[in-house]
Structure formats: structure tokens, C-alpha cells
């Protein structure tokens, strides 16, 4: 998978969030988008995901050297972000089964394995409404990383995590993301210290 942005810019009303952004993201590489709070990291991540359009410039997606239509990019992308919610009325196992109807799991992965890996066996039949913030974040991270997608997009992925949760995050990255494109939006170096390349969004203001 490859994503190329050429002279890309995004604005809200008259304020430019970023401009003249030129970059190519490739499979097997990991990237960190860094910058202060409110600088546009999440906005850039959403443009890369294809869920938000750029006001100027272009973005091209390709897989195996063949162009991909923007409307099909959702098939290749999984994302974990604080602003994305899980379905609170569902139990954990119901939610994982529901999500699998939209995105298949990585080969060799089962929902039982996911629940054991994120250490939520005792909560598999509890409604997510009763989960702590840290437990919910584990579910979000799991549905993102264990989905069989080419692009893994992580926006402040360790939000509400304690040390054990951060260790889990690093374990999942090391075991399941080495051959995929990983892009982390964060200003916390603990979340992106594994990344090959760092992109300071302030350079495109």
C-alpha cells in the first residue's frame, strides 16, 4: 500500500490547518505525526485515511502499483482514535463479532484470542457501557490492530492507558504491525518511539 500527498492543504473556513504538504507513506514503514495540541495532527490523519477531503492538492492511493479509488480506501484502513466510540449496548464478544462483519481479522486470529490478549476474559459478556476508560481503549486498539488492513492509523493510541496498557500497545505493534503501514498521531514520544520517520506538522503551516 502507498499513499502519496502532493501539495495537499486543509482548511476550516479561512484558517489553513496545513498547506503544501508533500509526503509518501509506504507499507512496512512507521510514521509519527507530531505537533502541539490543536496543531492539526488528527486532521492530517483523517485526510490520509480518505475520510476527509483536502481543500487543495491531491492524494493518491495505490496497492501493488495499481491505483485505488478514494471511495474504496476504507477497506484497507483501520483506525484507533479517542473520538471514535464503541457500541456501549453490546457486550465485548458481541462487539467483536459485529466488527468482524465489516473488517476481517488477521489470519490466524480469533475473537477468543483477542480477548485473552487484551486481558479482558472476565469482561467478555459484560456490556461495554460498564467498562472503564482504559478497558474501552483496549477494545478500540484491538479492533484496529487485529483487523486485516494494510494501513493502521493510531491517534493518541495510549489515551487512558496505565503502564500495563502501554506495554500491551508496544507488544501489539511489535507482533502485528511490522509489515504494515503504521501512522501515529501524537505528541507523546512513548506512543511513537518505534516509528521510522517523524513528521512535524508545524513545518506545513
N, C-alpha and C positions, 0 to 999 in steps of 0.2 A: 504494500500500500504506500502511496506517495501523495502528499498534499502540498501544493505549491501556491503561495500567495504572491501576487505581483502588484506593487504599488497600491496595496489594499488600505482602505480607510473606513472608519466607522464613526458616525456622529449621532448625537441626540440633539434635536433642534439645531442650534447653531454651534454647539460645542463639539469639537472633534475629540474623540476618545483616543484614537491613534490614527496616524496618517503615514502614507508612503512605506507601508510595511512590506518588506520583501524577504521571504524565507521559504525554504523547502524542508518539509518533515518527511522522514523515511522510516520504513519498517526496520525493526531491530535496533533503533536508536531511542534514547530517552531525553526529553527536553524539559527544562524548567522555565516557566514564565514568571518572572519576579517583578516586584514593584510595591510601592506603598499601598495601603488600603484605599480603595476608591480610584486607583490609577487605571483600571480597565482590564485587569488580568482576566477576569471572568468573561468579560465581553469578547475579548480576543479568542478565548477558548470556545465560546459558543459559535463564533464565526468559523473557526476551524472545524467544528463539529457539523457544520452545514445547517444548524438550527436557527441561525441568524444571518441575515444578508449583510454584505459590505456595501457602503454607500458609494465607494469608488474603487477602482482597480478590479482585479479578478482573482478568483480562487479556482484551482483545478485539482480534481481528484482522479487518481488512476490506480489500477491494480493490475499487476502483471503486464505493465506497459499499455493497458487499454483504459481509455477514458471512462469514468463513471459519472452518471448523471447526478446532479445535486439531490434530486428527489429520492435517490436510492442510497444515499450515504448512511442513513440511519441503520441500514443492515450491517454496516461494518464498524459501527461506533458503539461503545458503552461508556457511560459517564457516571461519576460519583461526585455529588456536589451538595452543599448544605441546603440549597434552595429546592432540591428535588425531594419529594416526600414519598414515603411508603404508604401502603393502604392499611390504615390503622385497624379497620374492622376485621381484617384477615389474621389468621394465626400465621406463625412463621412458615410452617410447611405449606399452608395454602398459598401464601405469597410467593414462595419459591416455585411452586408448581404453576401458578398463574404467570409469573415472569418467564418461565421456560417456554410458554406458548408463544412468546414474542421473539425471544432470543435463545437459540440452543446453547447448551452448556459445552464447555471444552471437552474434548474426547477423554473418556475415562473418568469423568466427574459425575457424581450423583448428588441429589439433594441431601441425602443422609451424610455423605462425605462433607458437604459444605457445612452443614450444621455442626458436625463434630469439629471441623477445622476452626470455626469461629467460636467454638466452646459455648454453644447455646443449646445443648441437648435437653436440658431441663426446661427450656422455653419453647420447644418445637410446637406445642399445641396451645400456647398462650397467644392471645390477641396482641398484636404489635402495639396497640394503644397503651398497654401496660408495661412496655419496655422502657428502660432508662434511655437517656440520650446516647450513652455510649453503646448500648446494645443495638439501638437503631442504626448507629453509624456502622457497626459491624455488618449489619444486614445490607446497607447501601453499598459498602465496599465489596461484599461478597457477590452481590448481583452484578456488579460492574466487572470485577476481575475474572469471575468464573464464566462469564458469557463468552461464547466463541466469536470474538470480534477481532478485527485487525488493529483497531485503534482503541486505546484505553486512555480516557481523559479524566483527570483527577483534579478537582477543585477543592483546595484545602481539605485533603482526604483524612487528616487526623483530628478533625474537629471533634471535640468531646471525648477524645481518647486519653486514657491514662497510659502509664509506661507499658503495661501489658498489651494494650491496644496498639501502641506504636510498634512494638515488637512484632505483633501479628501483621501489621501493614508491611513491614520490611520483609517478613517471611513470604507473604503472598507475592510481592514484587519480585523477589529473587527466584521463586519457584515457577511462576506462571507468566511472567511478562518479558523475559529476555529476548524473545524473537518477535515481539510485537512493537508497535509504535506506542510509546507512553509519553504523554504530555501532562505535566503537573503545573497547576496554577497556585502559587503560594508565596508568602513572604517569610515562611518558617523553614530554615535550612534543613531541619530534621525530616521534612517531608520530601525534599528533593536532592539530598546529598548524593544519591546514587546516579543522578542524571549526567549524561554525556555532555550536554550543552545547556547553557544558561542564557536566557533572553531577557534583558532588562527593558520592559515596555516603555520606560521613560525616555528611551532613545528614539521613540517614534511619536513623540508629542508634537 
